Amino acid sequence: MELTKGLNKAARGLLEWSIKAQAEASEISLDTLRSFESGRTKRLSRENEAAAIQCFEGNGLVFLPENGGGAGVRYASPKGEAND
């Protein structure tokens, strides 16, 4: 899965994180994240992309693959509940 700037912003929004909070939580430099979200950098490095995804998932989010309607992000279902 490719983490796009839109998915990154959406994930931050769900967690109510500033870009600075994401930088601290994921250990990705603030400049790198700002460059990515502004479009100056088209993609994060593999290492930074993995760190961002792992950080978001570790804080209760799950990324949804593109299935004809576009990729997305949402909160993970609590244990024992079916995914809708």
mmCIF file of the N, C-alpha and C atoms, coordinates in Angstrom:
data_MODEL
# 
_entry.id   MODEL 
# 
loop_
_atom_site.group_PDB 
_atom_site.id 
_atom_site.type_symbol 
_atom_site.label_atom_id 
_atom_site.label_alt_id 
_atom_site.label_comp_id 
_atom_site.label_asym_id 
_atom_site.label_entity_id 
_atom_site.label_seq_id 
_atom_site.pdbx_PDB_ins_code 
_atom_site.Cartn_x 
_atom_site.Cartn_y 
_atom_site.Cartn_z 
_atom_site.occupancy 
_atom_site.B_iso_or_equiv 
_atom_site.pdbx_formal_charge 
_atom_site.auth_seq_id 
_atom_site.auth_comp_id 
_atom_site.auth_asym_id 
_atom_site.auth_atom_id 
_atom_site.pdbx_PDB_model_num 
ATOM 1   N N  . MET A 1 1  ? 0.822   -1.172 0.000  1.00 0.00 ? 1  MET A N  1 
ATOM 2   C CA . MET A 1 1  ? 0.000   0.000  0.000  1.00 0.00 ? 1  MET A CA 1 
ATOM 3   C C  . MET A 1 1  ? 0.872   1.243  0.000  1.00 0.00 ? 1  MET A C  1 
ATOM 4   N N  . GLU A 1 2  ? 0.516   2.201  -0.839 1.00 0.00 ? 2  GLU A N  1 
ATOM 5   C CA . GLU A 1 2  ? 1.241   3.463  -0.876 1.00 0.00 ? 2  GLU A CA 1 
ATOM 6   C C  . GLU A 1 2  ? 0.537   4.479  0.016  1.00 0.00 ? 2  GLU A C  1 
ATOM 7   N N  . LEU A 1 3  ? 1.287   5.090  0.896  1.00 0.00 ? 3  LEU A N  1 
ATOM 8   C CA . LEU A 1 3  ? 0.749   6.144  1.744  1.00 0.00 ? 3  LEU A CA 1 
ATOM 9   C C  . LEU A 1 3  ? 0.808   7.449  0.955  1.00 0.00 ? 3  LEU A C  1 
ATOM 10  N N  . THR A 1 4  ? -0.346  7.958  0.580  1.00 0.00 ? 4  THR A N  1 
ATOM 11  C CA . THR A 1 4  ? -0.409  9.225  -0.139 1.00 0.00 ? 4  THR A CA 1 
ATOM 12  C C  . THR A 1 4  ? -0.494  10.374 0.856  1.00 0.00 ? 4  THR A C  1 
ATOM 13  N N  . LYS A 1 5  ? -0.283  11.587 0.357  1.00 0.00 ? 5  LYS A N  1 
ATOM 14  C CA . LYS A 1 5  ? -0.390  12.731 1.262  1.00 0.00 ? 5  LYS A CA 1 
ATOM 15  C C  . LYS A 1 5  ? -1.826  12.870 1.776  1.00 0.00 ? 5  LYS A C  1 
ATOM 16  N N  . GLY A 1 6  ? -2.805  12.518 0.958  1.00 0.00 ? 6  GLY A N  1 
ATOM 17  C CA . GLY A 1 6  ? -4.197  12.575 1.400  1.00 0.00 ? 6  GLY A CA 1 
ATOM 18  C C  . GLY A 1 6  ? -4.495  11.586 2.508  1.00 0.00 ? 6  GLY A C  1 
ATOM 19  N N  . LEU A 1 7  ? -3.994  10.356 2.374  1.00 0.00 ? 7  LEU A N  1 
ATOM 20  C CA . LEU A 1 7  ? -4.185  9.351  3.427  1.00 0.00 ? 7  LEU A CA 1 
ATOM 21  C C  . LEU A 1 7  ? -3.466  9.766  4.705  1.00 0.00 ? 7  LEU A C  1 
ATOM 22  N N  . ASN A 1 8  ? -2.286  10.339 4.543  1.00 0.00 ? 8  ASN A N  1 
ATOM 23  C CA . ASN A 1 8  ? -1.525  10.790 5.711  1.00 0.00 ? 8  ASN A CA 1 
ATOM 24  C C  . ASN A 1 8  ? -2.299  11.873 6.454  1.00 0.00 ? 8  ASN A C  1 
ATOM 25  N N  . LYS A 1 9  ? -2.827  12.847 5.704  1.00 0.00 ? 9  LYS A N  1 
ATOM 26  C CA . LYS A 1 9  ? -3.605  13.918 6.328  1.00 0.00 ? 9  LYS A CA 1 
ATOM 27  C C  . LYS A 1 9  ? -4.878  13.373 6.984  1.00 0.00 ? 9  LYS A C  1 
ATOM 28  N N  . ALA A 1 10 ? -5.520  12.422 6.321  1.00 0.00 ? 10 ALA A N  1 
ATOM 29  C CA . ALA A 1 10 ? -6.745  11.821 6.879  1.00 0.00 ? 10 ALA A CA 1 
ATOM 30  C C  . ALA A 1 10 ? -6.445  11.085 8.180  1.00 0.00 ? 10 ALA A C  1 
ATOM 31  N N  . ALA A 1 11 ? -5.366  10.335 8.196  1.00 0.00 ? 11 ALA A N  1 
ATOM 32  C CA . ALA A 1 11 ? -4.986  9.595  9.401  1.00 0.00 ? 11 ALA A CA 1 
ATOM 33  C C  . ALA A 1 11 ? -4.673  10.563 10.537 1.00 0.00 ? 11 ALA A C  1 
ATOM 34  N N  . ARG A 1 12 ? -3.944  11.623 10.236 1.00 0.00 ? 12 ARG A N  1 
ATOM 35  C CA . ARG A 1 12 ? -3.660  12.621 11.266 1.00 0.00 ? 12 ARG A CA 1 
ATOM 36  C C  . ARG A 1 12 ? -4.948  13.244 11.782 1.00 0.00 ? 12 ARG A C  1 
ATOM 37  N N  . GLY A 1 13 ? -5.872  13.494 10.866 1.00 0.00 ? 13 GLY A N  1 
ATOM 38  C CA . GLY A 1 13 ? -7.151  14.087 11.259 1.00 0.00 ? 13 GLY A CA 1 
ATOM 39  C C  . GLY A 1 13 ? -7.948  13.194 12.193 1.00 0.00 ? 13 GLY A C  1 
ATOM 40  N N  . LEU A 1 14 ? -7.983  11.894 11.887 1.00 0.00 ? 14 LEU A N  1 
ATOM 41  C CA . LEU A 1 14 ? -8.702  10.962 12.764 1.00 0.00 ? 14 LEU A CA 1 
ATOM 42  C C  . LEU A 1 14 ? -8.121  10.955 14.174 1.00 0.00 ? 14 LEU A C  1 
ATOM 43  N N  . LEU A 1 15 ? -6.814  11.052 14.250 1.00 0.00 ? 15 LEU A N  1 
ATOM 44  C CA . LEU A 1 15 ? -6.151  11.032 15.556 1.00 0.00 ? 15 LEU A CA 1 
ATOM 45  C C  . LEU A 1 15 ? -6.076  12.419 16.192 1.00 0.00 ? 15 LEU A C  1 
ATOM 46  N N  . GLU A 1 16 ? -6.508  13.434 15.443 1.00 0.00 ? 16 GLU A N  1 
ATOM 47  C CA . GLU A 1 16 ? -6.432  14.824 15.898 1.00 0.00 ? 16 GLU A CA 1 
ATOM 48  C C  . GLU A 1 16 ? -5.004  15.217 16.236 1.00 0.00 ? 16 GLU A C  1 
ATOM 49  N N  . TRP A 1 17 ? -4.081  14.814 15.348 1.00 0.00 ? 17 TRP A N  1 
ATOM 50  C CA . TRP A 1 17 ? -2.665  15.096 15.504 1.00 0.00 ? 17 TRP A CA 1 
ATOM 51  C C  . TRP A 1 17 ? -2.254  16.240 14.596 1.00 0.00 ? 17 TRP A C  1 
ATOM 52  N N  . SER A 1 18 ? -1.389  17.077 15.098 1.00 0.00 ? 18 SER A N  1 
ATOM 53  C CA . SER A 1 18 ? -0.710  18.049 14.259 1.00 0.00 ? 18 SER A CA 1 
ATOM 54  C C  . SER A 1 18 ? 0.390   17.307 13.505 1.00 0.00 ? 18 SER A C  1 
ATOM 55  N N  . ILE A 1 19 ? 0.946   17.953 12.515 1.00 0.00 ? 19 ILE A N  1 
ATOM 56  C CA . ILE A 1 19 ? 2.050   17.322 11.788 1.00 0.00 ? 19 ILE A CA 1 
ATOM 57  C C  . ILE A 1 19 ? 3.256   17.145 12.716 1.00 0.00 ? 19 ILE A C  1 
ATOM 58  N N  . LYS A 1 20 ? 3.405   18.064 13.671 1.00 0.00 ? 20 LYS A N  1 
ATOM 59  C CA . LYS A 1 20 ? 4.496   17.949 14.648 1.00 0.00 ? 20 LYS A CA 1 
ATOM 60  C C  . LYS A 1 20 ? 4.292   16.722 15.534 1.00 0.00 ? 20 LYS A C  1 
ATOM 61  N N  . ALA A 1 21 ? 3.053   16.466 15.946 1.00 0.00 ? 21 ALA A N  1 
ATOM 62  C CA . ALA A 1 21 ? 2.764   15.285 16.771 1.00 0.00 ? 21 ALA A CA 1 
ATOM 63  C C  . ALA A 1 21 ? 3.077   14.011 16.002 1.00 0.00 ? 21 ALA A C  1 
ATOM 64  N N  . GLN A 1 22 ? 2.741   13.991 14.701 1.00 0.00 ? 22 GLN A N  1 
ATOM 65  C CA . GLN A 1 22 ? 3.069   12.808 13.900 1.00 0.00 ? 22 GLN A CA 1 
ATOM 66  C C  . GLN A 1 22 ? 4.572   12.631 13.805 1.00 0.00 ? 22 GLN A C  1 
ATOM 67  N N  . ALA A 1 23 ? 5.292   13.716 13.594 1.00 0.00 ? 23 ALA A N  1 
ATOM 68  C CA . ALA A 1 23 ? 6.753   13.633 13.487 1.00 0.00 ? 23 ALA A CA 1 
ATOM 69  C C  . ALA A 1 23 ? 7.350   13.031 14.761 1.00 0.00 ? 23 ALA A C  1 
ATOM 70  N N  . GLU A 1 24 ? 6.870   13.482 15.891 1.00 0.00 ? 24 GLU A N  1 
ATOM 71  C CA . GLU A 1 24 ? 7.385   12.969 17.165 1.00 0.00 ? 24 GLU A CA 1 
ATOM 72  C C  . GLU A 1 24 ? 7.020   11.510 17.375 1.00 0.00 ? 24 GLU A C  1 
ATOM 73  N N  . ALA A 1 25 ? 5.774   11.153 17.074 1.00 0.00 ? 25 ALA A N  1 
ATOM 74  C CA . ALA A 1 25 ? 5.315   9.783  17.310 1.00 0.00 ? 25 ALA A CA 1 
ATOM 75  C C  . ALA A 1 25 ? 5.957   8.774  16.372 1.00 0.00 ? 25 ALA A C  1 
ATOM 76  N N  . SER A 1 26 ? 6.205   9.192  15.125 1.00 0.00 ? 26 SER A N  1 
ATOM 77  C CA . SER A 1 26 ? 6.737   8.262  14.123 1.00 0.00 ? 26 SER A CA 1 
ATOM 78  C C  . SER A 1 26 ? 8.253   8.331  13.973 1.00 0.00 ? 26 SER A C  1 
ATOM 79  N N  . GLU A 1 27 ? 8.853   9.339  14.602 1.00 0.00 ? 27 GLU A N  1 
ATOM 80  C CA . GLU A 1 27 ? 10.289  9.575  14.483 1.00 0.00 ? 27 GLU A CA 1 
ATOM 81  C C  . GLU A 1 27 ? 10.707  9.863  13.045 1.00 0.00 ? 27 GLU A C  1 
ATOM 82  N N  . ILE A 1 28 ? 9.829   10.551 12.316 1.00 0.00 ? 28 ILE A N  1 
ATOM 83  C CA . ILE A 1 28 ? 10.124  11.057 10.975 1.00 0.00 ? 28 ILE A CA 1 
ATOM 84  C C  . ILE A 1 28 ? 10.311  12.559 11.134 1.00 0.00 ? 28 ILE A C  1 
ATOM 85  N N  . SER A 1 29 ? 11.304  13.119 10.448 1.00 0.00 ? 29 SER A N  1 
ATOM 86  C CA . SER A 1 29 ? 11.566  14.540 10.637 1.00 0.00 ? 29 SER A CA 1 
ATOM 87  C C  . SER A 1 29 ? 10.374  15.383 10.195 1.00 0.00 ? 29 SER A C  1 
ATOM 88  N N  . LEU A 1 30 ? 10.173  16.468 10.905 1.00 0.00 ? 30 LEU A N  1 
ATOM 89  C CA . LEU A 1 30 ? 9.099   17.402 10.603 1.00 0.00 ? 30 LEU A CA 1 
ATOM 90  C C  . LEU A 1 30 ? 9.254   17.955 9.189  1.00 0.00 ? 30 LEU A C  1 
ATOM 91  N N  . ASP A 1 31 ? 10.475  18.257 8.789  1.00 0.00 ? 31 ASP A N  1 
ATOM 92  C CA . ASP A 1 31 ? 10.718  18.766 7.436  1.00 0.00 ? 31 ASP A CA 1 
ATOM 93  C C  . ASP A 1 31 ? 10.316  17.746 6.379  1.00 0.00 ? 31 ASP A C  1 
ATOM 94  N N  . THR A 1 32 ? 10.596  16.479 6.615  1.00 0.00 ? 32 THR A N  1 
ATOM 95  C CA . THR A 1 32 ? 10.229  15.425 5.670  1.00 0.00 ? 32 THR A CA 1 
ATOM 96  C C  . THR A 1 32 ? 8.721   15.346 5.523  1.00 0.00 ? 32 THR A C  1 
ATOM 97  N N  . LEU A 1 33 ? 8.002   15.361 6.635  1.00 0.00 ? 33 LEU A N  1 
ATOM 98  C CA . LEU A 1 33 ? 6.541   15.290 6.579  1.00 0.00 ? 33 LEU A CA 1 
ATOM 99  C C  . LEU A 1 33 ? 5.938   16.529 5.928  1.00 0.00 ? 33 LEU A C  1 
ATOM 100 N N  . ARG A 1 34 ? 6.461   17.700 6.235  1.00 0.00 ? 34 ARG A N  1 
ATOM 101 C CA . ARG A 1 34 ? 5.958   18.930 5.607  1.00 0.00 ? 34 ARG A CA 1 
ATOM 102 C C  . ARG A 1 34 ? 6.185   18.901 4.099  1.00 0.00 ? 34 ARG A C  1 
ATOM 103 N N  . SER A 1 35 ? 7.351   18.443 3.687  1.00 0.00 ? 35 SER A N  1 
ATOM 104 C CA . SER A 1 35 ? 7.661   18.356 2.265  1.00 0.00 ? 35 SER A CA 1 
ATOM 105 C C  . SER A 1 35 ? 6.725   17.381 1.563  1.00 0.00 ? 35 SER A C  1 
ATOM 106 N N  . PHE A 1 36 ? 6.431   16.275 2.203  1.00 0.00 ? 36 PHE A N  1 
ATOM 107 C CA . PHE A 1 36 ? 5.534   15.260 1.649  1.00 0.00 ? 36 PHE A CA 1 
ATOM 108 C C  . PHE A 1 36 ? 4.114   15.797 1.518  1.00 0.00 ? 36 PHE A C  1 
ATOM 109 N N  . GLU A 1 37 ? 3.598   16.380 2.579  1.00 0.00 ? 37 GLU A N  1 
ATOM 110 C CA . GLU A 1 37 ? 2.216   16.866 2.549  1.00 0.00 ? 37 GLU A CA 1 
ATOM 111 C C  . GLU A 1 37 ? 2.032   18.078 1.642  1.00 0.00 ? 37 GLU A C  1 
ATOM 112 N N  . SER A 1 38 ? 3.082   18.839 1.422  1.00 0.00 ? 38 SER A N  1 
ATOM 113 C CA . SER A 1 38 ? 2.972   20.007 0.538  1.00 0.00 ? 38 SER A CA 1 
ATOM 114 C C  . SER A 1 38 ? 3.081   19.623 -0.930 1.00 0.00 ? 38 SER A C  1 
ATOM 115 N N  . GLY A 1 39 ? 3.562   18.412 -1.183 1.00 0.00 ? 39 GLY A N  1 
ATOM 116 C CA . GLY A 1 39 ? 3.735   17.964 -2.560 1.00 0.00 ? 39 GLY A CA 1 
ATOM 117 C C  . GLY A 1 39 ? 5.132   18.190 -3.114 1.00 0.00 ? 39 GLY A C  1 
ATOM 118 N N  . ARG A 1 40 ? 6.015   18.817 -2.341 1.00 0.00 ? 40 ARG A N  1 
ATOM 119 C CA . ARG A 1 40 ? 7.404   19.003 -2.811 1.00 0.00 ? 40 ARG A CA 1 
ATOM 120 C C  . ARG A 1 40 ? 8.084   17.659 -2.993 1.00 0.00 ? 40 ARG A C  1 
ATOM 121 N N  . THR A 1 41 ? 7.744   16.708 -2.135 1.00 0.00 ? 41 THR A N  1 
ATOM 122 C CA . THR A 1 41 ? 8.231   15.336 -2.244 1.00 0.00 ? 41 THR A CA 1 
ATOM 123 C C  . THR A 1 41 ? 7.036   14.474 -2.610 1.00 0.00 ? 41 THR A C  1 
ATOM 124 N N  . LYS A 1 42 ? 7.162   13.700 -3.678 1.00 0.00 ? 42 LYS A N  1 
ATOM 125 C CA . LYS A 1 42 ? 6.027   12.895 -4.150 1.00 0.00 ? 42 LYS A CA 1 
ATOM 126 C C  . LYS A 1 42 ? 5.745   11.691 -3.265 1.00 0.00 ? 42 LYS A C  1 
ATOM 127 N N  . ARG A 1 43 ? 6.804   11.085 -2.722 1.00 0.00 ? 43 ARG A N  1 
ATOM 128 C CA . ARG A 1 43 ? 6.646   9.887  -1.883 1.00 0.00 ? 43 ARG A CA 1 
ATOM 129 C C  . ARG A 1 43 ? 7.604   9.951  -0.721 1.00 0.00 ? 43 ARG A C  1 
ATOM 130 N N  . LEU A 1 44 ? 7.235   9.275  0.347  1.00 0.00 ? 44 LEU A N  1 
ATOM 131 C CA . LEU A 1 44 ? 8.170   9.073  1.452  1.00 0.00 ? 44 LEU A CA 1 
ATOM 132 C C  . LEU A 1 44 ? 9.107   7.931  1.081  1.00 0.00 ? 44 LEU A C  1 
ATOM 133 N N  . SER A 1 45 ? 10.269  7.886  1.689  1.00 0.00 ? 45 SER A N  1 
ATOM 134 C CA . SER A 1 45 ? 11.147  6.736  1.498  1.00 0.00 ? 45 SER A CA 1 
ATOM 135 C C  . SER A 1 45 ? 10.422  5.503  2.040  1.00 0.00 ? 45 SER A C  1 
ATOM 136 N N  . ARG A 1 46 ? 10.854  4.342  1.630  1.00 0.00 ? 46 ARG A N  1 
ATOM 137 C CA . ARG A 1 46 ? 10.227  3.102  2.120  1.00 0.00 ? 46 ARG A CA 1 
ATOM 138 C C  . ARG A 1 46 ? 10.265  3.027  3.639  1.00 0.00 ? 46 ARG A C  1 
ATOM 139 N N  . GLU A 1 47 ? 11.399  3.426  4.207  1.00 0.00 ? 47 GLU A N  1 
ATOM 140 C CA . GLU A 1 47 ? 11.551  3.366  5.658  1.00 0.00 ? 47 GLU A CA 1 
ATOM 141 C C  . GLU A 1 47 ? 10.584  4.330  6.354  1.00 0.00 ? 47 GLU A C  1 
ATOM 142 N N  . ASN A 1 48 ? 10.490  5.549  5.837  1.00 0.00 ? 48 ASN A N  1 
ATOM 143 C CA . ASN A 1 48 ? 9.589   6.532  6.454  1.00 0.00 ? 48 ASN A CA 1 
ATOM 144 C C  . ASN A 1 48 ? 8.127   6.171  6.234  1.00 0.00 ? 48 ASN A C  1 
ATOM 145 N N  . GLU A 1 49 ? 7.808   5.641  5.076  1.00 0.00 ? 49 GLU A N  1 
ATOM 146 C CA . GLU A 1 49 ? 6.436   5.210  4.821  1.00 0.00 ? 49 GLU A CA 1 
ATOM 147 C C  . GLU A 1 49 ? 6.047   4.095  5.793  1.00 0.00 ? 49 GLU A C  1 
ATOM 148 N N  . ALA A 1 50 ? 6.925   3.133  5.976  1.00 0.00 ? 50 ALA A N  1 
ATOM 149 C CA . ALA A 1 50 ? 6.660   2.030  6.907  1.00 0.00 ? 50 ALA A CA 1 
ATOM 150 C C  . ALA A 1 50 ? 6.521   2.554  8.338  1.00 0.00 ? 50 ALA A C  1 
ATOM 151 N N  . ALA A 1 51 ? 7.359   3.504  8.717  1.00 0.00 ? 51 ALA A N  1 
ATOM 152 C CA . ALA A 1 51 ? 7.294   4.069  10.068 1.00 0.00 ? 51 ALA A CA 1 
ATOM 153 C C  . ALA A 1 51 ? 5.981   4.814  10.280 1.00 0.00 ? 51 ALA A C  1 
ATOM 154 N N  . ALA A 1 52 ? 5.531   5.563  9.275  1.00 0.00 ? 52 ALA A N  1 
ATOM 155 C CA . ALA A 1 52 ? 4.275   6.306  9.392  1.00 0.00 ? 52 ALA A CA 1 
ATOM 156 C C  . ALA A 1 52 ? 3.092   5.351  9.523  1.00 0.00 ? 52 ALA A C  1 
ATOM 157 N N  . ILE A 1 53 ? 3.043   4.352  8.652  1.00 0.00 ? 53 ILE A N  1 
ATOM 158 C CA . ILE A 1 53 ? 1.939   3.388  8.691  1.00 0.00 ? 53 ILE A CA 1 
ATOM 159 C C  . ILE A 1 53 ? 1.928   2.638  10.014 1.00 0.00 ? 53 ILE A C  1 
ATOM 160 N N  . GLN A 1 54 ? 3.079   2.183  10.448 1.00 0.00 ? 54 GLN A N  1 
ATOM 161 C CA . GLN A 1 54 ? 3.179   1.447  11.716 1.00 0.00 ? 54 GLN A CA 1 
ATOM 162 C C  . GLN A 1 54 ? 2.731   2.329  12.884 1.00 0.00 ? 54 GLN A C  1 
ATOM 163 N N  . CYS A 1 55 ? 3.105   3.583  12.860 1.00 0.00 ? 55 CYS A N  1 
ATOM 164 C CA . CYS A 1 55 ? 2.717   4.507  13.926 1.00 0.00 ? 55 CYS A CA 1 
ATOM 165 C C  . CYS A 1 55 ? 1.204   4.705  13.947 1.00 0.00 ? 55 CYS A C  1 
ATOM 166 N N  . PHE A 1 56 ? 0.613   4.942  12.787 1.00 0.00 ? 56 PHE A N  1 
ATOM 167 C CA . PHE A 1 56 ? -0.842  5.117  12.719 1.00 0.00 ? 56 PHE A CA 1 
ATOM 168 C C  . PHE A 1 56 ? -1.571  3.848  13.151 1.00 0.00 ? 56 PHE A C  1 
ATOM 169 N N  . GLU A 1 57 ? -1.126  2.707  12.653 1.00 0.00 ? 57 GLU A N  1 
ATOM 170 C CA . GLU A 1 57 ? -1.772  1.443  13.024 1.00 0.00 ? 57 GLU A CA 1 
ATOM 171 C C  . GLU A 1 57 ? -1.613  1.153  14.508 1.00 0.00 ? 57 GLU A C  1 
ATOM 172 N N  . GLY A 1 58 ? -0.471  1.503  15.074 1.00 0.00 ? 58 GLY A N  1 
ATOM 173 C CA . GLY A 1 58 ? -0.241  1.317  16.507 1.00 0.00 ? 58 GLY A CA 1 
ATOM 174 C C  . GLY A 1 58 ? -1.118  2.206  17.365 1.00 0.00 ? 58 GLY A C  1 
ATOM 175 N N  . ASN A 1 59 ? -1.707  3.213  16.753 1.00 0.00 ? 59 ASN A N  1 
ATOM 176 C CA . ASN A 1 59 ? -2.602  4.122  17.466 1.00 0.00 ? 59 ASN A CA 1 
ATOM 177 C C  . ASN A 1 59 ? -4.057  3.913  17.077 1.00 0.00 ? 59 ASN A C  1 
ATOM 178 N N  . GLY A 1 60 ? -4.363  2.701  16.577 1.00 0.00 ? 60 GLY A N  1 
ATOM 179 C CA . GLY A 1 60 ? -5.752  2.302  16.394 1.00 0.00 ? 60 GLY A CA 1 
ATOM 180 C C  . GLY A 1 60 ? -6.356  2.502  15.021 1.00 0.00 ? 60 GLY A C  1 
ATOM 181 N N  . LEU A 1 61 ? -5.555  2.844  14.020 1.00 0.00 ? 61 LEU A N  1 
ATOM 182 C CA . LEU A 1 61 ? -6.097  3.031  12.676 1.00 0.00 ? 61 LEU A CA 1 
ATOM 183 C C  . LEU A 1 61 ? -5.802  1.824  11.801 1.00 0.00 ? 61 LEU A C  1 
ATOM 184 N N  . VAL A 1 62 ? -6.593  1.665  10.767 1.00 0.00 ? 62 VAL A N  1 
ATOM 185 C CA . VAL A 1 62 ? -6.362  0.620  9.774  1.00 0.00 ? 62 VAL A CA 1 
ATOM 186 C C  . VAL A 1 62 ? -6.525  1.271  8.401  1.00 0.00 ? 62 VAL A C  1 
ATOM 187 N N  . PHE A 1 63 ? -5.637  0.918  7.489  1.00 0.00 ? 63 PHE A N  1 
ATOM 188 C CA . PHE A 1 63 ? -5.695  1.433  6.126  1.00 0.00 ? 63 PHE A CA 1 
ATOM 189 C C  . PHE A 1 63 ? -6.456  0.452  5.256  1.00 0.00 ? 63 PHE A C  1 
ATOM 190 N N  . LEU A 1 64 ? -7.318  0.991  4.411  1.00 0.00 ? 64 LEU A N  1 
ATOM 191 C CA . LEU A 1 64 ? -8.159  0.183  3.538  1.00 0.00 ? 64 LEU A CA 1 
ATOM 192 C C  . LEU A 1 64 ? -7.600  0.239  2.125  1.00 0.00 ? 64 LEU A C  1 
ATOM 193 N N  . PRO A 1 65 ? -7.451  -0.908 1.474  1.00 0.00 ? 65 PRO A N  1 
ATOM 194 C CA . PRO A 1 65 ? -6.917  -0.910 0.113  1.00 0.00 ? 65 PRO A CA 1 
ATOM 195 C C  . PRO A 1 65 ? -7.918  -0.327 -0.876 1.00 0.00 ? 65 PRO A C  1 
ATOM 196 N N  . GLU A 1 66 ? -7.390  0.119  -1.990 1.00 0.00 ? 66 GLU A N  1 
ATOM 197 C CA . GLU A 1 66 ? -8.263  0.618  -3.041 1.00 0.00 ? 66 GLU A CA 1 
ATOM 198 C C  . GLU A 1 66 ? -9.075  -0.552 -3.575 1.00 0.00 ? 66 GLU A C  1 
ATOM 199 N N  . ASN A 1 67 ? -10.376 -0.365 -3.655 1.00 0.00 ? 67 ASN A N  1 
ATOM 200 C CA . ASN A 1 67 ? -11.258 -1.457 -4.099 1.00 0.00 ? 67 ASN A CA 1 
ATOM 201 C C  . ASN A 1 67 ? -12.288 -0.932 -5.095 1.00 0.00 ? 67 ASN A C  1 
ATOM 202 N N  . GLY A 1 68 ? -11.870 -0.009 -5.898 1.00 0.00 ? 68 GLY A N  1 
ATOM 203 C CA . GLY A 1 68 ? -12.778 0.596  -6.851 1.00 0.00 ? 68 GLY A CA 1 
ATOM 204 C C  . GLY A 1 68 ? -13.325 1.919  -6.362 1.00 0.00 ? 68 GLY A C  1 
ATOM 205 N N  . GLY A 1 69 ? -13.267 2.140  -5.072 1.00 0.00 ? 69 GLY A N  1 
ATOM 206 C CA . GLY A 1 69 ? -13.758 3.381  -4.501 1.00 0.00 ? 69 GLY A CA 1 
ATOM 207 C C  . GLY A 1 69 ? -12.645 4.226  -3.912 1.00 0.00 ? 69 GLY A C  1 
ATOM 208 N N  . GLY A 1 70 ? -11.426 3.776  -4.049 1.00 0.00 ? 70 GLY A N  1 
ATOM 209 C CA . GLY A 1 70 ? -10.295 4.510  -3.506 1.00 0.00 ? 70 GLY A CA 1 
ATOM 210 C C  . GLY A 1 70 ? -9.850  3.963  -2.166 1.00 0.00 ? 70 GLY A C  1 
ATOM 211 N N  . ALA A 1 71 ? -8.583  4.159  -1.877 1.00 0.00 ? 71 ALA A N  1 
ATOM 212 C CA . ALA A 1 71 ? -8.021  3.733  -0.600 1.00 0.00 ? 71 ALA A CA 1 
ATOM 213 C C  . ALA A 1 71 ? -8.567  4.609  0.508  1.00 0.00 ? 71 ALA A C  1 
ATOM 214 N N  . GLY A 1 72 ? -8.488  4.143  1.742  1.00 0.00 ? 72 GLY A N  1 
ATOM 215 C CA . GLY A 1 72 ? -8.999  4.921  2.858  1.00 0.00 ? 72 GLY A CA 1 
ATOM 216 C C  . GLY A 1 72 ? -8.336  4.548  4.160  1.00 0.00 ? 72 GLY A C  1 
ATOM 217 N N  . VAL A 1 73 ? -8.787  5.190  5.211  1.00 0.00 ? 73 VAL A N  1 
ATOM 218 C CA . VAL A 1 73 ? -8.288  4.926  6.556  1.00 0.00 ? 73 VAL A CA 1 
ATOM 219 C C  . VAL A 1 73 ? -9.457  5.095  7.510  1.00 0.00 ? 73 VAL A C  1 
ATOM 220 N N  . ARG A 1 74 ? -9.491  4.268  8.545  1.00 0.00 ? 74 ARG A N  1 
ATOM 221 C CA . ARG A 1 74 ? -10.536 4.354  9.557  1.00 0.00 ? 74 ARG A CA 1 
ATOM 222 C C  . ARG A 1 74 ? -9.997  3.778  10.849 1.00 0.00 ? 74 ARG A C  1 
ATOM 223 N N  . TYR A 1 75 ? -10.800 3.937  11.902 1.00 0.00 ? 75 TYR A N  1 
ATOM 224 C CA . TYR A 1 75 ? -10.449 3.293  13.159 1.00 0.00 ? 75 TYR A CA 1 
ATOM 225 C C  . TYR A 1 75 ? -10.622 1.788  12.999 1.00 0.00 ? 75 TYR A C  1 
ATOM 226 N N  . ALA A 1 76 ? -9.759  1.025  13.632 1.00 0.00 ? 76 ALA A N  1 
ATOM 227 C CA . ALA A 1 76 ? -9.903  -0.428 13.645 1.00 0.00 ? 76 ALA A CA 1 
ATOM 228 C C  . ALA A 1 76 ? -11.115 -0.777 14.500 1.00 0.00 ? 76 ALA A C  1 
ATOM 229 N N  . SER A 1 77 ? -11.815 -1.839 14.134 1.00 0.00 ? 77 SER A N  1 
ATOM 230 C CA . SER A 1 77 ? -12.957 -2.294 14.931 1.00 0.00 ? 77 SER A CA 1 
ATOM 231 C C  . SER A 1 77 ? -12.459 -2.851 16.250 1.00 0.00 ? 77 SER A C  1 
ATOM 232 N N  . PRO A 1 78 ? -13.181 -2.585 17.315 1.00 0.00 ? 78 PRO A N  1 
ATOM 233 C CA . PRO A 1 78 ? -12.811 -3.196 18.599 1.00 0.00 ? 78 PRO A CA 1 
ATOM 234 C C  . PRO A 1 78 ? -12.841 -4.722 18.471 1.00 0.00 ? 78 PRO A C  1 
ATOM 235 N N  . LYS A 1 79 ? -12.048 -5.391 19.259 1.00 0.00 ? 79 LYS A N  1 
ATOM 236 C CA . LYS A 1 79 ? -12.002 -6.854 19.241 1.00 0.00 ? 79 LYS A CA 1 
ATOM 237 C C  . LYS A 1 79 ? -13.394 -7.429 19.436 1.00 0.00 ? 79 LYS A C  1 
ATOM 238 N N  . GLY A 1 80 ? -13.722 -8.418 18.625 1.00 0.00 ? 80 GLY A N  1 
ATOM 239 C CA . GLY A 1 80 ? -14.989 -9.095 18.759 1.00 0.00 ? 80 GLY A CA 1 
ATOM 240 C C  . GLY A 1 80 ? -16.096 -8.522 17.914 1.00 0.00 ? 80 GLY A C  1 
ATOM 241 N N  . GLU A 1 81 ? -15.871 -7.346 17.326 1.00 0.00 ? 81 GLU A N  1 
ATOM 242 C CA . GLU A 1 81 ? -16.898 -6.762 16.467 1.00 0.00 ? 81 GLU A CA 1 
ATOM 243 C C  . GLU A 1 81 ? -16.568 -7.028 15.009 1.00 0.00 ? 81 GLU A C  1 
ATOM 244 N N  . ALA A 1 82 ? -17.569 -7.241 14.204 1.00 0.00 ? 82 ALA A N  1 
ATOM 245 C CA . ALA A 1 82 ? -17.365 -7.490 12.784 1.00 0.00 ? 82 ALA A CA 1 
ATOM 246 C C  . ALA A 1 82 ? -16.993 -6.199 12.084 1.00 0.00 ? 82 ALA A C  1 
ATOM 247 N N  . ASN A 1 83 ? -16.157 -6.318 11.067 1.00 0.00 ? 83 ASN A N  1 
ATOM 248 C CA . ASN A 1 83 ? -15.821 -5.163 10.233 1.00 0.00 ? 83 ASN A CA 1 
ATOM 249 C C  . ASN A 1 83 ? -16.923 -4.948 9.233  1.00 0.00 ? 83 ASN A C  1 
ATOM 250 N N  . ASP A 1 84 ? -17.484 -3.774 9.172  1.00 0.00 ? 84 ASP A N  1 
ATOM 251 C CA . ASP A 1 84 ? -18.545 -3.464 8.208  1.00 0.00 ? 84 ASP A CA 1 
ATOM 252 C C  . ASP A 1 84 ? -17.948 -2.850 6.967  1.00 0.00 ? 84 ASP A C  1 
# 
